């Protein structure tokens, strides 16, 4: 039993009266979960903490050591996130890595057996391309070519050629992100089917307001309130490679000296200047210099990925009772 699991069970008695989440947006990344989070947390009958991804039940999936100190490490810290929720509100959170974690479903069920689970799934080739671009953008991934990143899975599984500062190889096992049926079955094993809602990303992209209302009905909150559509975390590619690499080196620097330097830089900038000048400039830098719209997908690689994951798509379609092969352009294999 891992230390994290001991932490959860060991603190449950002392936090028995604390508020536990009523629902979880459990995944996947790059499938509209951030937009759903932003839309749902505006609902007066829903409380979601400002920390979008606590990742509490999937510590092995935490891919970025820069933010590790901001995440809850104990059950008490985790439940404190939901303390502001009123009795009339549902409390929830959104952590896309829960769907991929081999242990999160069971741990969530142990804490909140009545919770409702929402998952959003995306066509595999498009999903992996977008996920890889996101990892490069957020400076988690150093290999900017998706084909090469896929080829690095085995060496990275063995602990080689990992990006500097990576906590584990798990986030970089791109192919394992697409084990959709296996991931859903872990939740099926511990939650009744009526407590689970599985959405398809295409439906959300076509009508994100309608998808948000579908979730509201699933959660038994008022679905008639006005909803402002949201597009969050659009997929981009790195344009200024050297500048981005330098930025990554600065942010990923570890050790007392590096932290002291970064702290001194932050301390030298007054809060007002950081808010009104530095942050807007940083956004402009990201938008106009560092990043650009992604280039068209590599057709050959897309074809290879579709062939590779055709069986998974067919199995998921059977599992959900929906023709995903036609929707995603895979075609039924004879």
N, C-alpha and C positions, 0 to 999 in steps of 0.2 A: 504494500500500500504506500502510495507516494505521500510526501510530507504535506502537500496541498490538501489531499483528501483527509488527512488527520486533522488539519486545521479546521476544515468545514465541520466534521463530526464533533470535534472537541469543543467547539464554541456554540453548538446549536442550543444547548440548554440555557446558556447565559443570554442568548439573543432570542429566546422563544417568543417574547412579546413584541419584537421588532417587526416592522413592515417588510414583507417579502414581495418580490415582483409577482404581478398577476399575469404578465405575458412577456414573451421574448421574441424579438425579431432575430432569428438564429442564423441567417445567412441567405445567400452567399454574397461575398464582396463583389463590387462592380456590377451589381444586379438591381440597383435602385434602393438599397437598404438605407443609405444616407438620406435620400429624398423622402422616403417613407418616414424615417425618424423625424425629420424636420416638419413634415406635414402633420404627423400624429401628435407631436408634443405641443402643437398649437391648440389642440382640442381641450376645452375646459374640463372635460371628464377624464382626461388622461394626464398623468405625470410621468415625465421621462427626465432623468438627470441631465445636466449640461455635459457631463462626461459621456459621450456617445457610446464608446466601446470599452466597458470595464474589463472585459476579457477574464473575469474572475474564474470562470469554470473551465478555461482553456489556457492555463499559464504556459503550457508547452508551445502554444501557437504565437506567443508574443514575439514579434519579429524585430522590433525596434527598441534597442536598449535605451535610447534617448528618452523614451516616455515611460520607462518601467517604474520610475519613482512616483509618477502621477497616478498609477493604477492601484486599486485596493489590494492589499496583501493578506488581509484577514477577513473572516466572515463579518466581523463587527464593522470594519471599514466599508465593506461592500454594502451591507444593509443600511448603513448611515446615508448612502446615496439616495435612498427612498424615503427617509424620515420626513421630508417636507410634504409628501403626498397627503392630501386630506382624506378622511374616511369616504368621501363621495367620489374620489378619483381612483382609477385603475393605475397601478404603478407598473412600468415596463422599462425594458432596456433593449438595445440593439447591438449585438456582437456577432458579426458575420462568421467568425472563426468557430463558433459553437457547433455549427453544422458539420464542420470538418474534423473536429476534435473527437478522438475515440472514446473519451470519458465524460465529456460535458453533459450529454443527455442524461446519463444515470445520476450525475451529481445534481443537476437541476431538478430532476424528479424527486430526489431525496429531500431537497429543501422545499420545493413548491410543487407537490404532486397535482394540484389543481390548475397549474399554469397553462396558458394557451401558447402554442408555438406557431410562428409564422416563418416560412421559408420561401425564398424566391430563387428560381433556377434559370440559367441562361444557356443558350446554345454553346456547346463546349469550345469550338474553335474561336468564336468571338469572345467568349468569357476569358479564355487563357491569354489571348492577345491583349485584352483590356487590363487584365490583372497584372501581366508582366509590365505593361507600360506604366501602370500605377506604381508598381514596386520601384521601377527606375525613377519615376518622378519624385517619389518620396524618399529616395536615396537608400532604400533597403537593398535593392538589387544593383550590382555593378556591371553585370553582363547585359548590354543593351540590345543584343540580337536574340530574339525569342528562340530561334532554332538552336543556337548554341546554348542558351539557358536550359532548354529541354535536354540537350545532350549531357549537361553537367549534373543531371539528377543523381546518377549512380556515384560519381566521385564525391558529390556533396553528402550523399547518404552515408558515405564512409568517412566523412569529416574533412574532406579535401576541397580546396578551391571555394570555400565559403566567403561571402563578403566580410570584410573586416567588421568586427563587433557583433556579428550574427550570434544570437543566443542558441539557435538550433538549426538543423537543416529542414525542419518541417515545412516552413513557409515556401521553400524553394523546390519542393516536390510537386511541381505543377500538375503532373498527370494525376496525382492522388486527389487533387481538388475536384476532379470530375467523377468520383465514385458516388454519384448521386443516390442510387438506390440503396447502397450500403449505408450511406449517411442517414437517409430517411428511416431506414429500418432500425437504426439505433434509437431514434425517438419513438418509433412505433412500438418498440419493445417495452417502453416504460410509460408511455402516454396513450390514452384511448384515442382512436382515430378522430373522434369529434372534437378533440382539443388541438388538432393540427390543421393548419391551412397552408397548402402548397400553391404558390403562384408561379406563373411563367413570366419571365422578364418582358417578352414581346407584348404581353397584355398590358403590363405596366407602362411600357414606352408608348403604346398606342393610346392609352387612357389612364394616366397616373391618378387623376382625380377619382375615376371609377374604381381603380384598385384600392385606393385609400378608403373609399366608402365601403368596399367589400370587407376590408379588414375591420372597419368600425362596426359593421354588422356582426362580424365574427366575434368581436369583443363585447358585443351588447352595449355599445354606447351610441349616442345620437348620431346618425349618419346624414342628417339633413342640413347640418351647418355648412356655411360657405367654406370652400377650400381653395387656397391659392396654390396653383401648380408650382412645383419646385424642380429645378435641375441642379443636382449637386455632384461634385467630383467628376466633371466631364473628362473623358479620356483624352490625353494629350501625349505628344512625344517630346523628348528633349531636343531642343534646337541648338543651344550653346553648350556643347559637350564639355569643353575644358572648364568653362565657368561653373557648370553644374558639378563637375568633379571636384573643383576647389571648394565649392559650397559644401559638398558632402564630406570632404576631408575635415573641414572645420567643425561641422556638426557632429561627426562621429568620433572626434578626438576624445580619448578617454584619459583617466588618470588625474591626480590632484592638480598638476600644473595646468593641464588643459582646462579643467573645470574652473580653476582660479582665474585664468585668462578670460574665459567666456563670461564669468560672473562680473569681472571688472569692466568688460565692455558693456554689459547690460546696465551695470550700476552707473556708468558714466552718462547714460542717456536718460534725461528726466522722463517721467511717465507721460506727461503731456506731449512732449516731442515724439516719444515712441508711438503714441496713439494717433497723433495728427499728421506726422511727417514720415516716420520710419515705416510704419505698417502700410500706408498707401503706396510709398515708393517700392516696398518689397512686393506688393501685389502687381504693380506695373512691371517690375523687373521679371517676375514670374510669367506674366501674361505676354509681354512683348519681346523679351530677350531670351529667357531660358526655355520657354515652351512654345509649341506651335500645334496646330491641328495635326492629328496623326496621319502619316502617309497611308496610302491604300494597303490593305492586307496583302501579304505575299500569297499569290494564288496557289502556288505549288504546296506551300506549307499548310495552307488552309485545307486543301484537298487531302493531304496526308493526315491531318488531325481529324477530319470528318470520317475518313476511312477507319482510323484508329479507334474512334469513339462511337462508331455506328451501332455496335452492340449495346453500349450503355444507353444510347438514345432510344433504341427499340425497347430495352428493358424498362426504362423510365416511363415510356409511353404506355406500356402494358401495366405498369404499377399504378399509374395515375388514371388509366382509362382514357387516354387522349392520344390522338395521332400526332405525335411530335415529329415523326420523320417527314411528314408532309409539311408541317408548319416550318420546320428548320431546313427543308430542302435536302433531306438525306435520301428519301426514296426507300421503299420497302425492298429488302434484299430477298431473293429467292433462295 
